[in-house]
Amino acid sequence: MHHHPPSPSFSPFSPLSPLLLIDLDHTLVEREGGPDAWAPAFCAAHGLPPEDAPTVLALIRVDRSPAGFTRIAARYGLPRSGADLWEEHVAHEAARTHPIPGTPEALAALRAAGWPIAVVTNGHTDIQRAKLARTGLLPAVDAVCVSEEAGARKPSPAIFHLAAARLGRTLTPADWMVGNNPATDLRGAHATGLRSIWITPTPPPPHPPSHPTPTHTAPDTPTAATLLLALPQ
């Protein structure tokens, strides 16, 4: 009997299974209220007048981090550390996030069919990971790549290649990117040589000439998963 040594590039996934890279916000999860809804809530929680919300928002837009909250605490004389206020902010952002209906089941079906899945998202590591944990989606994927810790942002191919590396693989033209943002998800997939599904309302809005044409469009991630599961293997 002839024994072959294990390949040094051993991966837990079959080399034949395509990879699925998928966006987070508006693709897997939605949040209650707009991106700025936390500022009025912050003012209410910390006894600041509501009219200070735009200033608080402007300060955090410049630096959404513990240091940014340290500056707010100093400006308003709040008896809390920036690190404490940051933790509160991360928890607040996670608490108003929920999975889009059908996405947990869609991810489970894809994984059961052998698809390795990595979330590829622009944003703050603490916030994006807290959203995944809070919504129960963290164990539903195999890897997570957040621009802050990855040191690259979509549409840069670097973040897509890093996500594949975290799955123990290198990207091929058989792999897929699913997301709702043409400027980051579609442009990034096109630049990286990936196939793509654009999550967009049906019928899709007019396609800006500056955005590459996706391989498919789908109104939501469960529909995209059905498309992927129907692919000939």
C-alpha positions in Angstrom: 0.0 0.0 0.0 1.4 3.4 -1.0 1.0 6.3 1.4 1.1 9.8 0.1 2.3 12.5 2.6 -0.5 15.0 3.4 -0.3 18.1 1.2 1.3 21.1 3.0 -1.6 23.2 1.8 -4.2 20.9 3.5 -7.6 22.6 3.8 -10.6 21.3 5.7 -12.7 22.1 2.6 -12.8 20.1 -0.6 -10.6 21.8 -3.3 -13.6 21.3 -5.6 -16.1 23.3 -3.6 -16.3 27.0 -4.6 -15.8 29.6 -1.9 -18.5 32.0 -0.9 -17.5 35.5 0.2 -20.5 37.5 1.5 -21.1 41.0 2.7 -22.7 41.7 6.2 -24.8 44.9 6.3 -28.0 44.8 4.2 -26.9 41.4 2.9 -27.1 39.2 6.0 -28.3 41.7 8.6 -30.3 44.9 8.9 -30.4 47.4 11.8 -33.2 49.4 13.3 -33.0 53.1 12.5 -30.4 54.7 10.2 -26.6 54.8 10.8 -27.0 58.0 12.9 -29.8 56.8 15.2 -27.4 56.1 18.0 -26.5 59.8 18.6 -29.9 60.9 20.0 -30.0 57.8 22.1 -26.5 58.5 23.4 -27.5 62.1 24.4 -30.6 60.8 26.2 -28.6 58.1 28.0 -26.0 60.5 29.2 -28.2 63.5 30.1 -27.1 65.7 27.2 -29.7 68.0 25.5 -31.1 66.5 22.2 -29.7 69.4 20.2 -26.1 68.2 21.0 -26.8 65.0 19.0 -25.4 66.5 15.7 -22.2 67.5 17.4 -21.7 64.2 19.1 -22.3 62.5 15.7 -19.8 64.8 13.9 -17.2 64.0 16.6 -17.6 60.3 16.2 -17.7 60.4 12.4 -14.2 61.8 12.6 -13.0 59.0 14.9 -15.4 56.2 15.8 -13.2 54.6 18.4 -12.5 54.6 22.1 -10.3 57.7 21.6 -13.2 59.4 19.9 -15.5 58.7 22.9 -12.7 59.9 25.2 -12.9 63.3 23.4 -16.7 63.4 23.8 -16.5 62.5 27.5 -13.9 65.3 28.0 -16.0 67.8 26.0 -19.2 67.2 27.9 -17.7 66.3 31.3 -19.1 62.8 31.3 -17.8 60.6 34.2 -17.1 57.6 32.0 -13.9 56.4 30.2 -13.7 56.4 26.4 -13.2 52.6 26.6 -16.5 52.2 28.6 -18.4 54.4 26.2 -17.0 52.5 23.3 -18.1 49.2 24.8 -21.6 50.7 25.3 -21.6 51.9 21.7 -20.6 48.5 20.3 -23.4 46.8 22.4 -25.9 49.4 21.2 -25.0 48.9 17.5 -25.3 45.1 18.0 -28.6 45.3 19.9 -30.3 47.1 17.0 -29.1 44.6 14.4 -31.1 41.6 13.4 -30.6 38.9 10.7 -32.6 39.4 7.5 -35.3 36.7 7.5 -34.1 33.5 6.0 -30.4 34.2 6.1 -29.5 31.8 8.9 -31.3 29.0 7.1 -29.6 30.0 3.8 -26.1 29.9 5.3 -26.9 26.6 7.0 -28.0 25.1 3.7 -24.9 26.3 1.8 -22.6 24.9 4.5 -24.4 21.6 4.5 -23.8 21.5 0.7 -20.1 22.0 1.3 -19.7 25.7 0.6 -16.9 27.4 2.8 -18.3 30.8 3.8 -16.4 34.0 4.8 -18.0 37.3 5.7 -16.1 40.2 4.0 -17.2 43.6 5.5 -16.0 47.1 5.7 -16.2 48.6 9.2 -15.0 48.4 12.7 -13.9 45.0 14.0 -15.6 45.2 17.4 -18.9 46.4 15.9 -19.1 44.0 13.0 -18.1 41.0 15.1 -20.6 42.0 17.8 -23.3 42.2 15.2 -22.4 38.6 14.0 -22.4 37.3 17.6 -25.6 39.1 18.6 -27.5 37.8 15.6 -26.3 34.2 16.0 -24.5 34.3 12.6 -20.9 34.0 13.9 -21.0 30.2 14.2 -22.9 30.1 10.8 -19.8 31.1 8.8 -16.2 29.8 8.6 -14.3 33.0 8.6 -14.7 36.8 9.1 -12.7 39.5 7.5 -13.3 43.1 8.7 -11.6 45.9 6.9 -10.2 47.5 10.1 -8.3 44.4 11.3 -7.6 43.2 7.7 -5.8 46.5 6.8 -7.7 46.6 3.5 -11.2 47.7 2.4 -13.5 46.5 -0.3 -13.2 47.0 -3.3 -9.5 46.3 -2.8 -8.7 42.7 -3.9 -6.4 42.3 -0.8 -9.4 41.8 1.6 -10.9 39.2 -0.7 -7.6 37.3 -0.9 -7.2 37.5 2.9 -10.7 36.0 3.4 -9.8 33.1 1.1 -6.6 32.5 3.0 -8.6 32.3 6.2 -10.6 29.5 4.6 -7.3 27.8 3.8 -7.7 28.4 0.1 -6.6 30.7 -2.7 -9.2 32.4 -4.9 -10.2 31.0 -8.3 -12.7 32.3 -11.0 -15.1 29.6 -9.7 -15.5 31.5 -6.4 -18.4 33.9 -5.6 -19.0 37.3 -3.9 -22.5 38.2 -2.7 -23.4 41.7 -1.6 -25.7 44.7 -2.0 -23.2 47.5 -2.7 -22.1 47.9 -6.3 -19.2 50.3 -5.5 -17.6 47.9 -3.0 -18.9 44.4 -3.5 -19.3 44.3 -7.3 -16.3 46.4 -8.1 -14.2 44.3 -5.7 -15.5 41.0 -7.1 -14.8 42.2 -10.6 -11.3 43.4 -9.8 -10.5 40.1 -8.0 -11.9 37.9 -10.8 -14.8 36.5 -8.8 -18.3 35.7 -9.9 -20.9 37.9 -8.2 -24.5 38.1 -7.1 -25.9 41.6 -6.5 -28.5 41.7 -3.8 -30.9 44.4 -5.1 -34.6 45.0 -5.3 -36.5 43.4 -8.2 -36.5 44.9 -10.8 -33.0 46.1 -10.3 -32.4 49.9 -10.5 -30.7 51.2 -13.6 -27.1 49.9 -13.8 -24.5 52.7 -13.5 -22.0 52.4 -16.3 -19.2 52.7 -13.8 -20.3 49.5 -12.0 -19.4 46.0 -13.4 -22.3 43.8 -14.4 -22.9 41.0 -11.8 -23.1 37.4 -12.8 -26.6 37.3 -11.3 -29.0 39.5 -9.3 -31.2 38.4 -6.5 -33.7 40.3 -4.2 -32.2 38.8 -1.0 -29.6 36.3 0.3 -32.0 33.3 0.6 -32.7 33.7 -3.1 -29.0 34.0 -3.9 -28.3 30.8 -1.9 -31.0 29.0 -3.9 -29.2 30.1 -7.1 -25.8 28.9 -5.8 -27.2 25.6 -4.6 -28.6 25.0 -8.0 -25.2 25.4 -9.7 -23.8 22.2 -11.4 -21.0 20.9 -9.2 
